[in-house]
Amino acid sequence: MKKHGLMIDMDGVIYAGEELIKGGDVFVQRLLDENIPFTFLSNNSARSRRQAVEKLEKLGIRGVTEEHIYTSAMATAAFLKDEFPGCSAYVLGEGGLLKSLEHHGIRLVEERPDFVILGEGDDFDLKKVRTAIDMILDGARFIATNRDPTPRKPGWNNLGIAATAAMIEEGSGREAFVIGKPSPVMMRSASIYMGLKPEETTVIGDTMETDIIGGLYMGFKTILVLSGIADKEQVNRYAYKPSLVVDSVDQIKFPLTWW
């Protein structure tokens, strides 16, 4: 059997918030035991790879290393290194994003940047948003690590990138270039990171609008799990479909039929 690998979303697939989804730990252990190549794809640009691994460990999942994690922060940094090496950036973001940019030689500045980069963060205020808008009006390019929506839950303390990006876009008249899922930029970057061709790649996720369509853009096979956001009754309303639909990852049998 030729090489095949998996790109797996985390929240809604392996865990839901701070709770392990039933069978998630067994599924990951099977991948490790059977030496199936896999990478967890995360749109969260604030969390570092070490933090992602630690969260899995707290949920009882052992054996996952930092090399199994690929984030929108990493994809953003790789894109800038390849396309604009040595560029500068004003960043609205935290942790993992700052580390990834610095690691790839992107200079972090407070004035006259080549790019304004928007990621997740709890420390945003209107002053920083206005600064970002002024920089874009002065010629800086605008990148968002992803465009994930706000959960719209009472008490949620993070506006979400989609909401913050909308403010900056409205104020500057410039649309953000989005790197994270479902952008082909991140899907292609992750594929290169894993050393896989499209026909060797399967995406597992819980959202039609990011994971499944992102895989479709790249010619990957896709598996939709119903343990997260996706509603089984609504799947047929989309003009595209996953290769397979399961209730949760513990229902996935290997080898997959297209392997």
PEFENQUI-V273508 format. One record per residue. N is the residue number from 1. RES is the residue in three letters. PSI is psi in whole degrees, -180 to 180 (none if undefined). Layout:
BEGIN
<<N | RES | PSI> <N | RES | PSI>>
END
This chain:
BEGIN
<<1 | MET | 130> <2 | LYS | 167> <3 | LYS | 135> <4 | HIS | 153> <5 | GLY | 168> <6 | LEU | 138> <7 | MET | 119> <8 | ILE | 128> <9 | ASP | 159> <10 | MET | -65> <11 | ASP | 123> <12 | GLY | -12> <13 | VAL | -52> <14 | ILE | -38> <15 | TYR | 163> <16 | ALA | 105> <17 | GLY | -112> <18 | GLU | 12> <19 | GLU | 135> <20 | LEU | 132> <21 | ILE | 137> <22 | LYS | 126> <23 | GLY | -8> <24 | GLY | -42> <25 | ASP | -39> <26 | VAL | -40> <27 | PHE | -48> <28 | VAL | -39> <29 | GLN | -36> <30 | ARG | -42> <31 | LEU | -42> <32 | LEU | -44> <33 | ASP | -37> <34 | GLU | 6> <35 | ASN | 41> <36 | ILE | 120> <37 | PRO | 133> <38 | PHE | 152> <39 | THR | 134> <40 | PHE | 120> <41 | LEU | 122> <42 | SER | 129> <43 | ASN | -13> <44 | ASN | 113> <45 | SER | -12> <46 | ALA | -38> <47 | ARG | 132> <48 | SER | 166> <49 | ARG | -37> <50 | ARG | -41> <51 | GLN | -37> <52 | ALA | -42> <53 | VAL | -42> <54 | GLU | -37> <55 | LYS | -43> <56 | LEU | -40> <57 | GLU | -39> <58 | LYS | -27> <59 | LEU | 3> <60 | GLY | 10> <61 | ILE | 117> <62 | ARG | 157> <63 | GLY | -13> <64 | VAL | 134> <65 | THR | 172> <66 | GLU | -28> <67 | GLU | -15> <68 | HIS | -1> <69 | ILE | 132> <70 | TYR | 123> <71 | THR | 166> <72 | SER | -26> <73 | ALA | -42> <74 | MET | -42> <75 | ALA | -39> <76 | THR | -46> <77 | ALA | -41> <78 | ALA | -40> <79 | PHE | -48> <80 | LEU | -40> <81 | LYS | -40> <82 | ASP | -42> <83 | GLU | -31> <84 | PHE | 60> <85 | PRO | 136> <86 | GLY | 10> <87 | CYS | 171> <88 | SER | 157> <89 | ALA | 141> <90 | TYR | 124> <91 | VAL | 128> <92 | LEU | 93> <93 | GLY | -176> <94 | GLU | 176> <95 | GLY | -102> <96 | GLY | -37> <97 | LEU | -47> <98 | LEU | -43> <99 | LYS | -43> <100 | SER | -43> <101 | LEU | -47> <102 | GLU | -39> <103 | HIS | -31> <104 | HIS | 14> <105 | GLY | 18> <106 | ILE | 126> <107 | ARG | 127> <108 | LEU | 121> <109 | VAL | 166> <110 | GLU | -4> <111 | GLU | 150> <112 | ARG | 55> <113 | PRO | 160> <114 | ASP | -33> <115 | PHE | 147> <116 | VAL | 125> <117 | ILE | 126> <118 | LEU | 125> <119 | GLY | -171> <120 | GLU | 154> <121 | GLY | 149> <122 | ASP | -7> <123 | ASP | 35> <124 | PHE | 148> <125 | ASP | 170> <126 | LEU | -27> <127 | LYS | -44> <128 | LYS | -37> <129 | VAL | -44> <130 | ARG | -38> <131 | THR | -45> <132 | ALA | -44> <133 | ILE | -46> <134 | ASP | -40> <135 | MET | -41> <136 | ILE | -41> <137 | LEU | -25> <138 | ASP | 2> <139 | GLY | -8> <140 | ALA | 145> <141 | ARG | 154> <142 | PHE | 122> <143 | ILE | 138> <144 | ALA | 133> <145 | THR | -27> <146 | ASN | 179> <147 | ARG | 44> <148 | ASP | 138> <149 | PRO | 164> <150 | THR | 139> <151 | PRO | -17> <152 | ARG | 50> <153 | LYS | 138> <154 | PRO | 135> <155 | GLY | -4> <156 | TRP | 128> <157 | ASN | 9> <158 | ASN | 120> <159 | LEU | -32> <160 | GLY | 146> <161 | ILE | -38> <162 | ALA | -42> <163 | ALA | -44> <164 | THR | -41> <165 | ALA | -39> <166 | ALA | -39> <167 | MET | -46> <168 | ILE | -40> <169 | GLU | -42> <170 | GLU | -41> <171 | GLY | -30> <172 | SER | -20> <173 | GLY | 14> <174 | ARG | 132> <175 | GLU | 139> <176 | ALA | 142> <177 | PHE | 118> <178 | VAL | 129> <179 | ILE | -43> <180 | GLY | 176> <181 | LYS | 137> <182 | PRO | 18> <183 | SER | 135> <184 | PRO | -21> <185 | VAL | -49> <186 | MET | -40> <187 | MET | -41> <188 | ARG | -41> <189 | SER | -42> <190 | ALA | -37> <191 | SER | -42> <192 | ILE | -42> <193 | TYR | -39> <194 | MET | -14> <195 | GLY | 34> <196 | LEU | 147> <197 | LYS | 161> <198 | PRO | -42> <199 | GLU | -7> <200 | GLU | 5> <201 | THR | 136> <202 | THR | 131> <203 | VAL | 135> <204 | ILE | 123> <205 | GLY | 175> <206 | ASP | 6> <207 | THR | 132> <208 | MET | -37> <209 | GLU | -15> <210 | THR | -67> <211 | ASP | -51> <212 | ILE | -49> <213 | ILE | -32> <214 | GLY | -42> <215 | GLY | -40> <216 | LEU | -42> <217 | TYR | -34> <218 | MET | -2> <219 | GLY | 19> <220 | PHE | 157> <221 | LYS | 154> <222 | THR | 144> <223 | ILE | 123> <224 | LEU | 126> <225 | VAL | 145> <226 | LEU | 21> <227 | SER | -1> <228 | GLY | -118> <229 | ILE | -38> <230 | ALA | 141> <231 | ASP | 121> <232 | LYS | -35> <233 | GLU | -22> <234 | GLN | -12> <235 | VAL | -41> <236 | ASN | -6> <237 | ARG | -16> <238 | TYR | 154> <239 | ALA | 5> <240 | TYR | 167> <241 | LYS | 154> <242 | PRO | 161> <243 | SER | -28> <244 | LEU | 144> <245 | VAL | 129> <246 | VAL | 159> <247 | ASP | -39> <248 | SER | 169> <249 | VAL | -22> <250 | ASP | -7> <251 | GLN | -5> <252 | ILE | 126> <253 | LYS | 137> <254 | PHE | 147> <255 | PRO | 150> <256 | LEU | 155> <257 | THR | -27> <258 | TRP | 6> <259 | TRP | none>>
END
